[in-house]
Amino acid sequence: MNDSQHFKFTNAVLLVPLGAVLFIWAFYWMELANGINLNHLGVYPRTLLGLRGVVMSPFIHGSLEHLYNNTIPLAILLAALFYFYRKVAWSVLIIGIILSGLLTWLIGRPSYHIGASGIIYVLASFIFFKGIYTKYYRLVALSLVVVFIYGSLLWYIFPVKEGISWEGHLSGFVTGLLLAIFVRATLPELKKYDWEREDYNEEEDEFLKQFDENGNFIETPVEKSEESPDKVKINYVYKRGKKEGDS
């Protein structure tokens, strides 16, 4: 499988990020329209009811600013996931939501943990570490882009700011790392040159035949055919002229 077959644009690259963004915005609009607050559906650590937040918390946001800050990173990282890792994208997304939610439930403070930031950390961590592990040049480049754009996210896996669920961020980061290690993603075959193949024979290489054992260039004579194309061949055609009186 080459690059064009592996890295192929599909409808999911647009539809999944668009659907996720529309859903979390619709969820927040429903809260505003009905004058209700659904924060109690978030993850509440080490309680039975708090487990429902494992699935519900990514769709609940405490404020418009909170929702806006999560929208763009979620859309970009989902698009990257479904383009570069389309065969394992759904597995990473579903397992990432569940596992990061459970880790937050285990290690979190006694408070409601809400927002899509946990899954954002899952995606950023997975894309970064998976690209580094594969060592495939396009995926490594993607990892560097993620670091360049979202490298500052790393600070928020620590308790540096009040009101932010650093436990959810840390859980997402660890989950993404684990998925990068254990989820196997197929890669396109790298193009190999002749000298990179196992059956390569130096003695049969036409290019290397032009050098001696010390690396000095040897000008090999060019075999010419009997009729060299460099010689110009001239053909004379004799035409008999007309005599006087000939009709």
N, C-alpha and C positions, 0 to 999 in steps of 0.2 A: 504494500500500500504506500503510495507516494503522498507528498504534501497536499496536492490538490484533492485527493480522495479523502484524506484524513481531516484536514482543516477545511470543512465545507459549510457554507452558510445554509442554515435551515430556518424554518419558521419559528422554531423554539427560541432562537437567538433574540428575536424581537418580542414574541408573544409572552414568554415566561417573565422577563423583566417588566413588561408593560402590565401584565396581569397582576403581578405582585404589588407594583406601585399603585395601581387603581384600587386594589383590594384594601390596602392599609389606609389609603385616603378615604375610601368609602366607609370603612369602619369608623374612622375618626369623625367623619361627617354625620354618621348615624348617631354617635354619642352626642354631638352638638345639637342636632335636630331634635332629639328626644330629651335633651337636658339630663342625660344620665352620665355616670362615671363608672367605667368597667375595669378600673384598676385592680379591683379585688379578684379579677380573673387571671391576674398575673401569677408568676411563680412565687409561692410563699414557702421558704425552705423548711423542710422536715415536718411538714403537715400533710395529711392525706388530701385535703381539699387543694392544697398548694400544687399538687401534681397536675391539675388541669391547666395550669399555666405553662406547662412544658409545650403544649400545642398552641395555646391561646396567646401567650405573651408577645410573640413577634408581631401580632396585629394590633396591639394596644399601645398607645402613646399618650404621654402625660400632657403635652402641649403642642401647639403648632410648630414651634421652633424645634422641638424634639423630633416631630414627624418630618420636617423639612431636612434636617441634618442627616436623617437616615435614608431619605428617598434616593438621592443621586448615587451614593456609594452602593446601595443595594442594586440599583438598575445596572450600573456599570459592571459590577462584579458578577452578577448573574449572567449578563450577556457574555462576558469573558469565559465563564464556566461552561456555558452551553455551546460556545464556538470551539474552544480549544480542548474541552474534555467531554464532548457531547455523549459519548457512550456510557460514562459513569456519572453524568451530571445529576440525574434524578436521585441516584443512590447517595451521592454526596450531600445533596440538598435535604433529603428526608432524614437520613441518619444524622446529619449535622444539626438539624432542628431538635430532634429527640435527645441526642446525646448531650448537646450543650445545655439544653433545658434541665436534664437530670443532674448534670454536674453543678449547675447553679442551685438546684434544689438541695444538693448535698452540702455545699460549702458557703452558701449565701447567708447574709445577715437576716434576722427576723424582720423582713420588710417585703413589700410587693415589688418584684423585679419585672419590668415591662420593657417593650421596645424591640425593634428589629436589629439592634446593634449586635446582639449575640450572634445572629446568623451572618452579619457582615464580617465579624471577626473570624467566623468559620471559613467563609469564602476567601478572605484575604490571606489567612494562614495556609489554607489548602493550596491555593494557586501559587503562593510564594514557595513553600517547601516542596511541592510536587515538581515544580519547574527545576529547582536545584537538584533534586534527587534523580530526575530523568537525564539531566545533562544534555538534553536536546536543545539545540541553539535557539529555536523559536520560543520554546517554553521558558528557557532561562531568561531570554529577553523580556518575556511577559512578567516573570518574577521581579526583574529589576524595575519595570514600569510600576508594578504594584508598590514596591518599596519607595520609589520616588514620589508617588502620589499619596499613598496612605501610610507611609512610614511613621508619621507622628501618632498613629493609632496605638502604637506600642506602649506609649506612656500611660494610657488609660486602662491597662490591665493591672495597674497598681492604684491604691487608694489615694489619688492625688487631688481629687475634687469631691466635695460634698454633693449628694444628690445623684451621683452617677453609679450605676451598678457595675463596679469594677469586677465583681465576682462573675457577672454574666459575660463581660468582655474576656476575662481570663479563661472561663469555661469554653467560650467560642474559639479562642486562640489554641488551647490545648486540643480541642476536638478537631480543628483543622489540621493540626500537626499529626494526630493519630490517623486521620483519614488519608493524609498524604503518604504515610508509611504503609498502611495496610490495604488501601484500595489500589488495585492494579489497573492501570490505564494503558491501552495499546498505543504504540507510537509508530509513525511512518518510518519506512526503511531509509537509512541514510545512504546516499549515493557513494559507492566505493570506486576509487580509481584502481587501475590495474595493479599498481604496486601495493595496494592495501589488501588484495585478495590472498587467500591461503595458498592457492595453486600458482602464485606468481613465480615466474622463472626469469632471473635477470639475464641469462644468456640468450634468451629469445626476444628480449626487448630491443626493438629496432633503434630506439633512441640511444640506449646505453652502448650499442655496438659502435657508435661514433666516438667513443672514448676508450683510451687504453687503461691498464690497471692503475696507473698513477693519476688518472683523471684528465689526461691531456687529450685534446680534440684530435681526432683522426679524420682527415678528409677522405671519404670513401669514393672511389671512382663511379661515375654514373654509366651504366651500360647503355650503349647506343645501338640502335638497329642498323642494318646494312645501309638502308637509305636514311641518312640522318635528316631530320626535319630542318637542320640549320642550313643545308645546301639548297640552292635554288636550281631547279631543273628547267632547262629551256628546250622547247620543242620547235623545230623549224618545219614549216609546211610550204612546200614548193607548189606554186600555181603557174601553170603554163599560160603565157600571155597570148592574146589574139593576134594573128597575122593579118596583113592587109588583104582584103578580099574575102575574109571569112565572114559568114553571116551570123 
